[in-house]
């Protein structure tokens, strides 16, 4: 097909149970356990691991950081 996929590492700060809740059920962008910064629902990611770790620390008492990978077309 002539596609040249690129791999983009994205990080999501979460609780210890967060990864188990995502695996096998995928991500539900409508799920919101609390008021979100940028509207109703959503799934926040960062290209910077340190930023995701800081989010995990601030909202989940410093537990866990989940690394996600996705292929993107250029």
Phi and psi restraints in degrees (value plus and minus 20) as a CYANA .aco file:
   2 UNK   PHI      58.8    98.8
   2 UNK   PSI      -7.6    32.4
   3 UNK   PHI    -103.7   -63.7
   3 UNK   PSI     120.7   160.7
   4 UNK   PHI    -137.3   -97.3
   4 UNK   PSI      65.7   105.7
   5 UNK   PHI     -87.0   -47.0
   5 UNK   PSI     122.6   162.6
   6 UNK   PHI    -132.7   -92.7
   6 UNK   PSI     126.8   166.8
   7 UNK   PHI    -118.1   -78.1
   7 UNK   PSI     111.0   151.0
   8 UNK   PHI    -141.5  -101.5
   8 UNK   PSI      99.1   139.1
   9 UNK   PHI    -102.7   -62.7
   9 UNK   PSI     106.3   146.3
  10 UNK   PHI    -145.2  -105.2
  10 UNK   PSI     125.4   165.4
  11 UNK   PHI    -141.7  -101.7
  11 UNK   PSI     124.5   164.5
  12 UNK   PHI    -151.6  -111.6
  12 UNK   PSI     102.2   142.2
  13 UNK   PHI     -99.4   -59.4
  13 UNK   PSI     110.6   150.6
  14 UNK   PHI    -171.1  -131.1
  14 UNK   PSI     158.9   198.9
  15 UNK   PHI    -104.0   -64.0
  15 UNK   PSI     155.0   195.0
  16 UNK   PHI     -81.8   -41.8
  16 UNK   PSI     -53.9   -13.9
  17 UNK   PHI    -103.7   -63.7
  17 UNK   PSI     -33.0     7.0
  18 UNK   PHI     -74.3   -34.3
  18 UNK   PSI     -72.0   -32.0
  19 UNK   PHI     -79.8   -39.8
  19 UNK   PSI     -59.7   -19.7
  20 UNK   PHI     -84.6   -44.6
  20 UNK   PSI     -53.7   -13.7
  21 UNK   PHI     -92.0   -52.0
  21 UNK   PSI     -45.4    -5.4
  22 UNK   PHI    -107.1   -67.1
  22 UNK   PSI     -61.9   -21.9
  23 UNK   PHI     -81.6   -41.6
  23 UNK   PSI     107.1   147.1
  24 UNK   PHI      67.0   107.0
  24 UNK   PSI     -39.4     0.6
  25 UNK   PHI    -137.6   -97.6
  25 UNK   PSI     -28.1    11.9
  26 UNK   PHI      47.4    87.4
  26 UNK   PSI    -192.1  -152.1
  27 UNK   PHI    -117.6   -77.6
  27 UNK   PSI     110.6   150.6
  28 UNK   PHI    -124.3   -84.3
  28 UNK   PSI      82.5   122.5
  29 UNK   PHI     -86.4   -46.4
  29 UNK   PSI     -33.4     6.6
  30 UNK   PHI    -106.1   -66.1
  30 UNK   PSI     -34.5     5.5
  31 UNK   PHI     -89.9   -49.9
  31 UNK   PSI     110.1   150.1
  32 UNK   PHI    -168.3  -128.3
  32 UNK   PSI      82.0   122.0
  33 UNK   PHI     -93.4   -53.4
  33 UNK   PSI     -30.9     9.1
  34 UNK   PHI    -176.4  -136.4
  34 UNK   PSI     152.2   192.2
  35 UNK   PHI     -82.6   -42.6
  35 UNK   PSI     111.2   151.2
  36 UNK   PHI    -116.3   -76.3
  36 UNK   PSI     138.5   178.5
  37 UNK   PHI     -87.8   -47.8
  37 UNK   PSI     -59.3   -19.3
  38 UNK   PHI    -136.7   -96.7
  38 UNK   PSI      19.7    59.7
  39 UNK   PHI      97.8   137.8
  39 UNK   PSI    -181.4  -141.4
  40 UNK   PHI    -114.3   -74.3
  40 UNK   PSI      92.9   132.9
  41 UNK   PHI      61.6   101.6
  41 UNK   PSI    -192.5  -152.5
  42 UNK   PHI     100.3   140.3
  42 UNK   PSI     148.4   188.4
  43 UNK   PHI    -155.7  -115.7
  43 UNK   PSI      91.9   131.9
  44 UNK   PHI    -110.8   -70.8
  44 UNK   PSI     111.8   151.8
  45 UNK   PHI    -154.0  -114.0
  45 UNK   PSI     143.9   183.9
  46 UNK   PHI    -160.8  -120.8
  46 UNK   PSI     130.6   170.6
  47 UNK   PHI    -101.0   -61.0
  47 UNK   PSI     -29.3    10.7
  48 UNK   PHI    -126.8   -86.8
  48 UNK   PSI      98.2   138.2
  49 UNK   PHI     -78.3   -38.3
  49 UNK   PSI     -60.8   -20.8
  50 UNK   PHI     -82.2   -42.2
  50 UNK   PSI     -56.5   -16.5
  51 UNK   PHI     -87.8   -47.8
  51 UNK   PSI     -62.2   -22.2
  52 UNK   PHI     -83.6   -43.6
  52 UNK   PSI     -59.3   -19.3
  53 UNK   PHI     -83.8   -43.8
  53 UNK   PSI     -58.5   -18.5
  54 UNK   PHI     -85.4   -45.4
  54 UNK   PSI     -59.8   -19.8
  55 UNK   PHI     -82.3   -42.3
  55 UNK   PSI     -65.4   -25.4
  56 UNK   PHI     -79.6   -39.6
  56 UNK   PSI     -61.9   -21.9
  57 UNK   PHI     -84.4   -44.4
  57 UNK   PSI     -61.5   -21.5
  58 UNK   PHI     -95.9   -55.9
  58 UNK   PSI     -53.7   -13.7
  59 UNK   PHI    -124.3   -84.3
  59 UNK   PSI     -37.9     2.1
  60 UNK   PHI    -147.4  -107.4
  60 UNK   PSI       4.8    44.8
  61 UNK   PHI      37.7    77.7
  61 UNK   PSI      15.5    55.5
  62 UNK   PHI      61.1   101.1
  62 UNK   PSI      -6.1    33.9
  63 UNK   PHI    -118.2   -78.2
  63 UNK   PSI     111.1   151.1
  64 UNK   PHI      46.4    86.4
  64 UNK   PSI     138.1   178.1
  65 UNK   PHI    -174.2  -134.2
  65 UNK   PSI     107.7   147.7
  66 UNK   PHI    -123.8   -83.8
  66 UNK   PSI     108.3   148.3
  67 UNK   PHI    -117.3   -77.3
  67 UNK   PSI     106.7   146.7
  68 UNK   PHI    -136.1   -96.1
  68 UNK   PSI     128.7   168.7
  69 UNK   PHI    -144.5  -104.5
  69 UNK   PSI     123.1   163.1
  70 UNK   PHI    -162.7  -122.7
  70 UNK   PSI     125.3   165.3
  71 UNK   PHI    -111.7   -71.7
  71 UNK   PSI     114.7   154.7
  72 UNK   PHI    -147.1  -107.1
  72 UNK   PSI     127.0   167.0
  73 UNK   PHI    -106.6   -66.6
  73 UNK   PSI     123.2   163.2
